[in-house]
Amino acid sequence: MPTISRRALLAGASTGSLRAARKQPNIVFLFSDDHHYQCLGAAQNPHIHTPNLDRLAARGVHFTNGMISTPQCCPSRGIILSGLETYQSGLRSNGQTGFREGLGPPVVEQLRRGGYETTLIGKWHIQPGPGECGFTNAPLWLRGGGSPYLNPRLRSGFEGGDQTVEGHITDLLTGAAVSYLGQARRPFLLWLSYNAPHTPWYADGRYRARYDAMDQRSIAPPGHPPGGADFDWISYYSVITHLDEAVGRVLAELERRDLWKNTLVLFVGDNGYLCGTKGLSGKVYPWEESIRVPYLAAGGMVKRGVRCDAPVASVDLPATWLDLAGIRPEYPLAGRSLRRVLETGKADWDEAYATWDDGRPEALAVRRAVEPYRLVRTRRHKYIAWESGKRAMFDCVADPGEENNLADAETRIAAGLREKLRARMRATGDPAISWKAVS
């Protein structure tokens, strides 16, 4: 699949970009990997130890119905780089990792043109390199999608190949981020993408000791559906607690450098994790544990102490960044800016959307096909439309395990959600609008 060319990125470098008269905020984007939405204490999980993430949530806005627009590693990154849905950008899955030709400059490139220093640290996992997508620096990064936690093979800079680096990948990436913050040129975007808590888990004894005496059968998050396949919560929690400590180091450095007041800090999962739900592992499926993620925002311009239940999606992040930076998008974006809710704590919408667009077996490393779908999620309900014509609606409050399909029983609500989904598909030029389940 064709990728974005460097020439296309640089053509018309000043077109459409407007530097704000006010001081542009720094942006620190912290991306975790395969992170169950309720695996932090702030999400009312009493079993897990995440004091730094909990403090971040308390200091800003915790989007309790935060979603990822496509729940898989590569398309998740492509959506945030482009501000577009997968069917718009062409980067559809882990099996289709390049953007379509002529897409236009990624949002990171637009920030660079608007005066930002743009730095990548951590996991990358898509076909074009970070330099092709607008990053000016990449001090330490992971070219592919998976890595051992100990002594990973990483890259430094845009040139050259992978080199084994001694240490734990979470600590190595954090150290690179802290070092960068000591000399960052403002305004800056720091995209810090961890691979934790992606498998294969390595639970350092310092963190595992907190959980070893616990019973695996009784420490699932309280909102996690009962039953399903067994899951190693102890190893998973241990890796997340290590990640939490790393996030605390980054936040402490921001404050030590007196950067907090003019920095937007975001912590978002790149997708959820099923953790045995319905007998499934991984992600991609339309179930809550797959599409919902930790979604936190804080910093000097963000309202403190807000738990916002309005659904938001990852496709909303690029529009938010450009809005706060005072930069006009160089093409229409699929997301909405969250600036107002960040500043006031109030949201006046009640829906967000998610997509799976690649039904080929090669879209998943395990060579298993997952049927394409579209879904709309409100504060209470979810409507799912599949390519085959199947449809489902769930009351996610009363039925968190998504067992009772209400699509035929609650026809008025289902019809309203289907129309919201159709309107979204029309607005974004989604070819799936012809599917029977949304017609």
Secondary structure as GFF3:
##gff-version 3
##sequence-region A 1 439
A	DSSP	alpha_helix	6	10	.	.	.	ID=ss1
A	DSSP	beta_strand	26	32	.	.	.	ID=ss2
A	DSSP	three_ten_helix	41	43	.	.	.	ID=ss3
A	DSSP	alpha_helix	51	58	.	.	.	ID=ss4
A	DSSP	beta_strand	61	63	.	.	.	ID=ss5
A	DSSP	beta_strand	66	67	.	.	.	ID=ss6
A	DSSP	alpha_helix	73	82	.	.	.	ID=ss7
A	DSSP	alpha_helix	86	89	.	.	.	ID=ss8
A	DSSP	alpha_helix	107	113	.	.	.	ID=ss9
A	DSSP	beta_strand	117	123	.	.	.	ID=ss10
A	DSSP	three_ten_helix	130	133	.	.	.	ID=ss11
A	DSSP	beta_strand	137	142	.	.	.	ID=ss12
A	DSSP	beta_strand	153	154	.	.	.	ID=ss13
A	DSSP	beta_strand	163	164	.	.	.	ID=ss14
A	DSSP	alpha_helix	169	181	.	.	.	ID=ss15
A	DSSP	beta_strand	188	193	.	.	.	ID=ss16
A	DSSP	alpha_helix	205	208	.	.	.	ID=ss17
A	DSSP	three_ten_helix	216	218	.	.	.	ID=ss18
A	DSSP	alpha_helix	233	256	.	.	.	ID=ss19
A	DSSP	three_ten_helix	260	262	.	.	.	ID=ss20
A	DSSP	beta_strand	263	269	.	.	.	ID=ss21
A	DSSP	three_ten_helix	277	279	.	.	.	ID=ss22
A	DSSP	alpha_helix	288	291	.	.	.	ID=ss23
A	DSSP	beta_strand	295	299	.	.	.	ID=ss24
A	DSSP	beta_strand	306	308	.	.	.	ID=ss25
A	DSSP	beta_strand	312	313	.	.	.	ID=ss26
A	DSSP	alpha_helix	316	325	.	.	.	ID=ss27
A	DSSP	alpha_helix	339	344	.	.	.	ID=ss28
A	DSSP	beta_strand	352	356	.	.	.	ID=ss29
A	DSSP	three_ten_helix	361	363	.	.	.	ID=ss30
A	DSSP	beta_strand	373	377	.	.	.	ID=ss31
A	DSSP	beta_strand	381	386	.	.	.	ID=ss32
A	DSSP	beta_strand	391	395	.	.	.	ID=ss33
A	DSSP	alpha_helix	411	427	.	.	.	ID=ss34
A	DSSP	three_ten_helix	431	434	.	.	.	ID=ss35
A	DSSP	three_ten_helix	436	438	.	.	.	ID=ss36
###
